């Protein structure tokens, strides 16, 4: 197995990867994403500092914000490295540390989106029940466990990128890994896929039930306030929309790309196409840092009440709240 992986690595090194798309288009798009992410998440950080962690929902949202901020702060290293605007040592740093941290926080965010969906599911299915999993202490412990497990999974990827870095070897991150590092990279990839598809299936189940409840609530109250309930229905599904739009494409592209990097694959054209597919869908996944604030705005009333632009409309908002349906009260925090 060690010989096969090393042969694959040597074959991979013979396939040049530098393209105009990788050097110009992606860095430009990531720059715009970074600027949007730093602006939106800095604003969200300022708002959440003033909101106490009084519910599981708020705890999960705050942890999501931390993950998004860390992801955002890793982007400048990727931008400079991909655009070849820094020394070759910067590329080594990206391969060994910042890229690993980027992926780790992305899967923290994916897991937290699953926990948010579960929290909304319980709020709608059992609106007047209080389960132990709905206590803030449980949410804090669960969030800490998610961070611990995923960071521990990421740590060997940093440690095992232990081959000597040279201007030639840093062109592909896999070149910095020996056989143990390549094996661990495979393990982490498959564990990450398991995390994603587990959250995917559970979220799908949660939202099938939520859709039925929202539909029945809409039918029951449409004669009174049908328009408001239509808006509510859209709000309920913002979590699953963000999840599907950002993360599903990447997880269809990542496995074949990783396979091409760790097995004896000499077809350079295929490797190039898989690389472009992986980078394109990774960019889509990274837009999560700008999409998550939609969850805060649509599903968290405490968040929107603290927004500077929303203060003028608080009186109107409070009047509408008094006439909101029972579903609205149990869906929004």
Secondary structure as UniProt FT lines:
FT   HELIX           2..13
FT   HELIX           21..25
FT   HELIX           26..49
FT   HELIX           56..82
FT   TURN            83..84
FT   HELIX           88..93
FT   HELIX           94..98
FT   HELIX           99..125
FT   TURN            126..128
FT   HELIX           132..134
FT   HELIX           136..159
FT   TURN            167..168
FT   HELIX           169..171
FT   HELIX           173..176
FT   HELIX           179..236
FT   HELIX           238..262
FT   HELIX           268..286
FT   HELIX           288..299
FT   HELIX           301..306
FT   HELIX           308..313
FT   HELIX           314..322
FT   HELIX           326..331
//
